[in-house]
Amino acid sequence: MKYLDEYRDGELTRKLLDELRQTVTRPWKIMEVCGGQTHSIIKSGLDQLLPPEIDLVHGPGCPVCVTPLELIDKAIALAAQPGIIFTSYGDMLRVPGSEKDLFSVKAEGGDVRIVYSPLDALHIAKQNPEKTVVFFGIGFETTAPANAMAVMQARNQGIDNFVMLVSHVTVPPAITAIMESPDVQVNAFLAAGHVCTVMGYWEYEQLVEKYRVPVVVMGFEPVDIVRALLMCVQQLEEGRAVVENAYARSVAQEGNRPAQDLINQVFEPTDRAWRGIGVIPQSGYRLRQTFAHYDAELRFPDIQTITPQEPQVCISGLILQGIKKPNECSAFGVECTPQHPLGATMVSSEGACAAYFQYGRYAISLGQSETTR
């Protein structure tokens, strides 16, 4: 398949790995920001083929994983109310709240529906004018344009029974928070290709200038990943720090301007809590005042009093900051499994813990070789 098969070319991947081994001379800790990229790396075994000097750590780039427990509990409270149809992408339904998840609410009789687009939720609202339809609007900048479009269309079409529970977060402030942490260990970042397709990579240039840390935009296939790593290591070895684009077939420096304009019309920056990390200033979106009528938290103010506590045994916050890896958690694969997750990093399809569990990276926590499970 054009633009796919050639980026899964085994021979080219091996050549790039050889060049990487010849280039690296000292230890470097590099963070891939995106959870989808984490799964691609682990699934393809690239983490086991890299030279030992390169330590890949996994960043907070899984939207399900960083949705705070407070928002999950608010979603559960809304979904359990009579007269509400709660709609969400399927990967949110098994994310554990304080006491249950959205699947449990559905099993108990709540009208919880999986949708593939916020426009699906808008269609459900048009079909059920006697109900209030809530869409769980999570995600990074990638999903923000579609969510903004749904709110815009709800207003333009006079659909009054549609609201959105917003939990949008943005990447650059997260990188800032990591670099300003006293425990920072990251030498360079691999930026998420799909986010940069929407937003471009101009936002990273000031981060690179301020922190002198390389940022390379990366795709999702083995050739994409190793090429981006090579570009990153070349910068580190040469003492350079710039933004480079290793995903030019999809990403331009300016990004998708119409999509950015739509986001800016409907949303505005706000402080956001990240699960396991805490509040990062100006790291998310909220609906602008002109669209406040479609904000679920304003339409149902009672849910604003929900303030749960995270499970103490879960170290997902350290994992999302690149300080720990999933198999360094004492609960990994024992108390915490995809069937009985303690945190979102285990249940999400993009979570680092789920990737380690699915592809057998158990060795550190269980003291076993990765081939014995």
C-alpha positions as CSV (number, residue, x, y, z in Angstrom):
1,M,0.0,0.0,0.0
2,K,1.5,3.3,-1.1
3,Y,2.8,5.5,1.8
4,L,2.6,2.6,4.2
5,D,4.4,-0.5,3.0
6,E,7.6,1.4,2.1
7,Y,7.7,2.7,5.7
8,R,7.6,-0.9,7.0
9,D,10.6,-1.9,4.9
10,G,12.7,-4.3,7.0
11,E,15.9,-3.8,5.1
12,L,15.7,0.0,5.2
13,T,14.9,-0.2,9.0
14,R,18.0,-2.3,9.5
15,K,20.2,0.1,7.6
16,L,18.9,3.0,9.7
17,L,19.5,1.1,12.9
18,D,23.1,0.4,11.7
19,E,23.6,4.1,11.1
20,L,22.1,4.8,14.5
21,R,24.6,2.4,16.2
22,Q,27.5,4.1,14.4
23,T,26.3,7.6,15.4
24,V,25.6,7.2,19.1
25,T,28.6,7.4,21.5
26,R,27.0,8.1,24.9
27,P,23.8,7.5,26.8
28,W,20.7,9.6,25.8
29,K,17.2,9.5,27.2
30,I,14.7,10.3,24.5
31,M,10.9,10.6,25.1
32,E,8.3,9.7,22.5
33,V,5.3,11.9,23.5
34,C,2.6,9.9,21.8
35,G,1.0,6.7,23.2
36,G,0.3,5.4,19.7
37,Q,4.0,5.7,18.9
38,T,4.8,3.8,22.1
39,H,2.6,0.9,20.9
40,S,4.3,1.0,17.5
41,I,7.7,0.9,19.1
42,I,6.9,-2.0,21.5
43,K,4.8,-4.0,18.9
44,S,7.6,-3.9,16.3
45,G,10.3,-4.7,18.9
46,L,12.3,-1.6,18.1
47,D,12.9,-1.0,21.8
48,Q,14.9,-4.3,21.8
49,L,16.9,-3.5,18.7
50,L,18.1,0.0,19.6
51,P,21.7,0.4,20.8
52,P,22.0,0.3,24.6
53,E,23.0,3.9,24.8
54,I,19.5,5.0,23.8
55,D,16.8,4.8,26.5
56,L,13.3,5.4,25.2
57,V,10.9,6.7,27.8
58,H,7.2,7.1,27.3
59,G,5.5,10.5,27.6
60,P,2.0,11.7,28.5
61,G,0.7,11.4,24.9
62,C,-2.3,9.1,25.5
63,P,-5.4,11.2,25.8
64,V,-7.3,8.5,27.7
65,C,-4.4,8.1,30.2
66,V,-4.2,11.7,31.1
67,T,-7.9,12.3,31.5
68,P,-8.1,13.0,35.3
69,L,-10.0,10.7,37.6
70,E,-12.2,13.7,38.5
71,L,-13.5,13.9,34.9
72,I,-14.0,10.2,34.7
73,D,-16.2,10.3,37.9
74,K,-18.1,13.3,36.5
75,A,-18.7,11.4,33.3
76,I,-20.0,8.4,35.3
77,A,-22.3,10.7,37.4
78,L,-23.7,12.2,34.3
79,A,-24.2,8.9,32.5
80,A,-26.2,7.5,35.5
81,Q,-28.7,10.4,35.5
82,P,-32.2,9.8,34.0
83,G,-32.9,11.7,30.8
84,I,-29.3,11.7,29.7
85,I,-27.8,9.8,26.7
86,F,-24.0,9.7,27.4
87,T,-21.9,9.3,24.3
88,S,-18.2,8.5,24.1
89,Y,-15.4,6.9,22.1
90,G,-15.2,3.3,23.1
91,D,-11.8,3.4,24.7
92,M,-13.2,5.6,27.6
93,L,-15.8,3.1,28.7
94,R,-13.4,0.8,30.6
95,V,-11.3,3.5,32.2
96,P,-11.7,3.0,36.0
97,G,-13.2,5.8,38.0
98,S,-13.2,5.8,41.8
99,E,-15.7,3.0,42.1
100,K,-16.8,1.9,38.6
101,D,-16.5,2.6,34.9
102,L,-18.9,3.7,32.2
103,F,-19.5,0.1,31.1
104,S,-20.7,-0.6,34.7
105,V,-23.2,2.3,34.4
106,K,-24.4,0.9,31.0
107,A,-24.8,-2.5,32.7
108,E,-26.9,-0.9,35.4
109,G,-29.3,0.7,32.9
110,G,-27.6,3.9,32.0
111,D,-28.0,5.0,28.3
112,V,-24.3,4.9,27.4
113,R,-23.5,4.7,23.7
114,I,-20.2,4.3,21.7
115,V,-19.9,6.8,18.9
116,Y,-17.1,7.2,16.3
117,S,-17.4,11.0,15.9
118,P,-18.9,13.9,17.9
119,L,-21.1,14.5,14.9
120,D,-22.7,11.0,15.6
121,A,-23.5,12.4,19.1
122,L,-25.0,15.5,17.5
123,H,-27.2,13.2,15.2
124,I,-28.4,11.3,18.3
125,A,-29.4,14.6,19.9
126,K,-31.4,15.5,16.8
127,Q,-33.2,12.2,17.0
128,N,-33.9,12.4,20.7
129,P,-35.1,16.0,21.5
130,E,-36.6,14.9,24.8
131,K,-33.1,13.8,26.1
132,T,-29.9,15.6,26.8
133,V,-27.0,14.1,24.9
134,V,-23.6,14.4,26.5
135,F,-20.5,13.9,24.4
136,F,-17.2,13.1,26.3
137,G,-14.8,15.4,24.4
138,I,-11.4,14.2,25.3
139,G,-8.1,14.3,23.3
140,F,-5.1,16.3,22.3
141,E,-5.2,18.9,19.5
142,T,-5.8,16.0,17.0
143,T,-9.5,15.6,18.0
144,A,-10.2,19.3,18.8
145,P,-11.2,20.4,15.3
146,A,-14.0,17.7,15.1
147,N,-15.2,18.6,18.6
148,A,-15.2,22.3,17.7
149,M,-17.2,21.6,14.5
150,A,-19.8,19.6,16.5
151,V,-20.3,22.5,18.9
152,M,-20.4,25.0,16.1
153,Q,-23.0,23.0,14.2
154,A,-25.1,22.5,17.4
155,R,-25.3,26.3,17.7
156,N,-25.9,26.9,14.0
157,Q,-28.6,24.3,13.8
158,G,-30.3,25.3,17.1
159,I,-29.7,21.9,18.7
160,D,-30.2,22.8,22.4
161,N,-30.0,19.3,23.9
162,F,-26.4,18.7,23.0
163,V,-23.5,19.3,25.5
164,M,-19.9,18.4,25.7
165,L,-17.9,17.3,28.8
166,V,-14.5,18.8,27.7
167,S,-11.2,17.4,28.7
168,H,-8.9,18.6,25.9
169,V,-5.2,18.9,26.6
170,T,-2.3,20.3,24.5
171,V,1.3,19.0,24.0
172,P,3.6,22.0,24.3
173,P,2.7,22.9,27.9
174,A,3.2,19.3,28.9
175,I,6.7,19.4,27.4
176,T,7.3,22.6,29.3
177,A,6.2,21.0,32.6
178,I,8.5,18.0,32.0
179,M,11.5,20.3,31.3
180,E,10.8,22.4,34.4
181,S,10.4,19.4,36.7
182,P,13.3,19.0,39.2
183,D,13.4,15.3,38.3
184,V,13.7,15.9,34.5
185,Q,15.8,13.2,32.8
186,V,14.8,13.8,29.2
187,N,17.4,14.9,26.6
188,A,15.2,15.1,23.6
189,F,11.6,14.7,22.4
190,L,9.9,12.8,19.5
191,A,6.8,14.8,18.7
192,A,3.5,13.2,17.8
193,G,3.0,13.3,14.0
194,H,-0.8,13.4,14.0
195,V,-0.9,16.3,16.5
196,C,1.6,18.2,14.3
197,T,-0.5,17.4,11.2
198,V,-3.1,19.7,12.8
199,M,-0.9,22.2,14.7
200,G,2.3,22.2,12.8
201,Y,5.6,22.4,14.7
202,W,6.0,26.1,14.9
203,E,4.9,26.0,18.6
204,Y,7.9,23.8,19.5
205,E,10.5,26.3,18.2
206,Q,10.4,28.5,21.3
207,L,10.6,25.4,23.5
208,V,13.7,24.3,21.8
209,E,15.3,27.8,22.0
210,K,14.4,28.0,25.8
211,Y,15.4,24.6,26.9
212,R,18.0,23.7,24.3
213,V,16.4,20.3,23.8
214,P,15.9,18.7,20.3
215,V,12.4,18.0,19.1
216,V,11.9,15.8,16.0
217,V,8.4,15.2,14.6
218,M,7.9,11.5,14.2
219,G,5.5,9.2,12.3
220,F,4.2,5.8,13.3
221,E,5.9,3.1,11.2
222,P,9.3,1.4,11.9
223,V,11.1,3.5,9.2
224,D,9.5,6.7,10.5
225,I,10.5,5.9,14.1
226,V,14.2,4.9,13.5
227,R,14.7,7.8,11.1
228,A,13.4,10.3,13.7
229,L,15.6,8.7,16.3
230,L,18.6,9.0,14.1
231,M,17.9,12.7,13.4
232,C,17.5,13.2,17.2
233,V,20.7,11.4,18.1
234,Q,22.6,13.3,15.4
235,Q,21.5,16.6,17.0
236,L,22.4,15.4,20.5
237,E,25.9,14.1,19.5
238,E,26.6,17.4,17.6
239,G,25.4,19.6,20.5
240,R,22.6,21.0,18.4
241,A,19.0,21.7,19.4
242,V,16.5,22.5,16.6
243,V,13.0,21.3,15.5
244,E,13.2,18.8,12.7
245,N,10.5,17.1,10.7
246,A,10.8,13.4,10.0
247,Y,7.2,13.1,8.9
248,A,7.1,15.5,6.0
249,R,4.6,13.4,4.0
250,S,1.9,14.5,6.6
251,V,3.3,17.5,8.5
252,A,4.0,21.0,7.5
253,Q,5.6,23.7,9.6
254,E,2.4,25.8,9.8
255,G,0.1,22.8,10.2
256,N,-3.6,22.9,9.1
257,R,-4.5,26.6,9.5
258,P,-8.3,26.2,8.9
259,A,-8.4,23.5,11.6
260,Q,-6.5,25.8,14.0
261,D,-8.8,28.7,13.2
262,L,-11.8,26.5,14.0
263,I,-10.3,25.4,17.3
264,N,-9.6,29.0,18.2
265,Q,-13.2,30.1,17.4
266,V,-14.7,27.5,19.8
267,F,-12.1,26.9,22.4
268,E,-9.8,29.0,24.5
269,P,-6.7,28.0,26.6
270,T,-7.2,27.0,30.2
271,D,-5.4,25.3,33.1
272,R,-6.0,21.5,33.0
273,A,-5.4,18.7,35.4
274,W,-3.5,15.7,34.0
275,R,-4.1,12.3,35.6
276,G,-1.2,11.3,37.8
277,I,0.6,14.6,37.1
278,G,-1.6,17.4,38.4
279,V,-2.6,20.8,37.0
280,I,-0.4,22.2,34.2
281,P,-1.1,25.9,33.5
282,Q,-2.7,26.7,30.2
283,S,-2.4,23.1,29.0
284,G,-5.9,22.5,27.7
285,Y,-9.0,23.9,26.0
286,R,-12.3,24.9,27.4
287,L,-15.4,26.2,25.5
288,R,-15.3,30.0,25.0
289,Q,-18.0,32.0,26.7
290,T,-20.0,32.3,23.5
291,F,-20.3,28.5,23.5
292,A,-20.8,28.1,27.3
293,H,-24.3,26.8,26.7
294,Y,-22.8,23.6,25.4
295,D,-20.6,23.0,28.4
296,A,-21.8,20.0,30.4
297,E,-20.1,21.2,33.6
298,L,-22.1,24.4,33.4
299,R,-25.3,22.7,32.4
300,F,-25.0,20.3,35.3
301,P,-23.2,22.3,38.0
302,D,-23.7,19.5,40.7
303,I,-20.9,17.5,39.2
304,Q,-18.4,20.2,39.9
305,T,-18.2,19.1,43.5
306,I,-16.7,15.7,42.6
307,T,-13.1,15.5,43.9
308,P,-11.9,11.9,44.1
309,Q,-8.5,10.5,45.2
310,E,-6.1,8.5,43.0
311,P,-5.1,4.9,44.0
312,Q,-1.8,5.2,45.9
313,V,-0.3,2.1,44.4
314,C,-0.6,3.3,40.8
315,I,2.6,5.1,39.5
316,S,1.0,6.2,36.2
317,G,2.1,9.8,36.9
318,L,5.8,8.8,37.1
319,I,5.3,6.7,33.9
320,L,3.7,9.6,32.0
321,Q,6.5,11.9,33.0
322,G,9.2,9.4,31.8
323,I,10.6,8.9,35.3
324,K,9.5,5.3,35.6
325,K,8.6,2.5,33.1
326,P,5.6,0.3,33.4
327,N,7.5,-2.8,34.5
328,E,9.1,-0.9,37.3
329,C,5.7,-0.7,39.1
330,S,5.1,-3.3,41.8
331,A,1.5,-3.7,40.7
332,F,2.2,-4.2,37.0
333,G,0.9,-7.6,35.8
334,V,-0.1,-8.6,39.4
335,E,-2.7,-6.3,40.9
336,C,-2.9,-4.3,37.7
337,T,-3.9,-6.0,34.4
338,P,-6.0,-5.0,31.4
339,Q,-8.9,-7.1,33.0
340,H,-8.5,-5.4,36.4
341,P,-6.7,-2.0,35.7
342,L,-5.7,0.3,38.5
343,G,-5.0,3.2,36.1
344,A,-5.8,4.4,32.6
345,T,-2.3,3.6,31.4
346,M,-3.2,-0.1,31.6
347,V,-6.7,0.1,30.1
348,S,-6.1,2.5,27.2
349,S,-5.4,1.2,23.8
350,E,-2.5,3.7,23.7
351,G,-1.3,3.3,27.3
352,A,2.3,2.4,28.0
353,C,1.3,-0.2,30.6
354,A,-1.1,-1.9,28.2
355,A,1.7,-2.0,25.6
356,Y,4.2,-3.6,28.0
357,F,1.6,-6.1,29.1
358,Q,0.4,-7.0,25.6
359,Y,3.9,-7.4,24.2
360,G,5.5,-9.1,27.1
361,R,7.8,-6.5,28.7
362,Y,7.6,-8.0,32.2
363,A,11.3,-8.6,33.1
364,I,12.0,-5.7,35.5
365,S,9.0,-6.1,37.8
366,L,8.7,-9.8,37.9
367,G,12.4,-10.8,37.6
368,Q,11.8,-13.0,34.6
369,S,13.1,-12.9,31.0
370,E,10.7,-11.5,28.5
371,T,10.5,-14.9,26.7
372,T,9.2,-16.8,29.7
373,R,5.7,-15.3,29.9
